[in-house]
Amino acid sequence: MKTLKFGGTSMADGAAIKKVIDIIKSDKEANYIVVSAPGVSATCEKVTDLLLNVIKNKDNFAKPLERVKERFSAIVNSLNIKFDLDEYFVYFANDIKHGVSVDYIVSRGEHLSAMLLAKALDYDFVDAKDIIKFDAFSNFDAELTNEICGEKLRQHKNAVIPGFYGALPNGEVKTFSRGGSDITGAIAARAVSASVYENFTDVDGFCASDPRIIKDAGVIEMLTYEELRELSYMGASVLHSMSIFPVRHEDIPIHIRNTFNPKGNGTFIVPTKKFKEGKYSRKKRAVTGIAGKKEFLGINIEKSLMNEELGFGRRILSVFEKYNVSFEHMPGSIDTLSIIIDGNGLEKTILNRVVAGIINECNPDNIEIVQDISLIAVVGHTLSEEINAIARVSSALAKNNIRIRMINYGASKLNIIVAVDTQNFENAIKVLYDEFFK
Ligand code: ASP
């Protein structure tokens, strides 16, 4: 038994959905299907973005909503199925008028696309709000969900489930973060103890580096859950980084496949423990992938005898906690400490308050903010066995005149993280890719 998830481009239009149907029909084990809302098409943006536009124009939403309906009309016509879209959209418009939540509106792309695919396949439709549960504080309730989802799905031999959302205890719809249908697929796979979670996208697999920077980046044949976490956290965007949490309860491998090239090998993401036990094998290489992210900033704090001042680190971190800012890395030396934070979306006033708070709490000799830092992670399970890995990273960058602002090695056995100035970001990725993959 398998769980298959089809991402937005796989559901973008009738032609793509026909490929999806072929894939499902050719596989007897394809019992549980999770879908996203229709993705970007040749002529139109993603349905989720159209729905966000409906929300933006809540007082005058008829036109933006009509665009959503047009996308689905084209799909219904092309699949030649009977579905009363007029009725669906009359009810939907009425719901919007009566003030349904933002999450409800934005979830309807998945809701409707799952209903249509279920109809086309003659599979049951199981609404995600009945099987994916959040608690009263909007936190995903993994165990309750697993229980309910397993019980409910076992009542259906074949089912299509909308991705991306579930329900709060009061029954209101609650969505995951963007790209969250990947998580729904993983939840469904865990609940039915699937043999594999096949995640279909529009690329041949997980690339060893960002293909926008490395044009000929190769597809990784196999990576472990942990490697995936490191790479996707650092910006590799094929799969939502939270997707491994549900499947790792059951050691279910994830297979990234291309809807438009289903014969391709794709990428297998396998349980780390089993990989280490030698249950899986792959071509030996020091580094599995290289990924990076821009828009970090560092706060460098200097104070003589910092190491002897009891509670210094705790006081600094309490300031971050007070202002709800989480830190990414904290490299330091005897009298200095750097705190790297994600600058994306961080308001200047909050940053100023954090700095003022640190001065107040810790009275440092010096404090400076370093803007425009990018982090790059060089990831691989055998990295820790490579005696010269760190030397290769630093000399490759040095040879190309790229200054390392920070380096983090040893805390995790499977990665080396370097910070570089953002102006050197793309070049640093190229240099490191050449060093380890060419
Ligand atoms: N449709 C949602 C989004 O655009 C969820 C998903 O695609 O997985 O983020």
Boltz pocket constraint, residues with backbone or C-beta under 6 A from the ligand:
constraints:
  - pocket:
      binder: B
      contacts: [[A, 8], [A, 36], [A, 37], [A, 46], [A, 48], [A, 49], [A, 106], [A, 109], [A, 163], [A, 164], [A, 177], [A, 178], [A, 179], [A, 180], [A, 181], [A, 182]]
      max_distance: 6.0
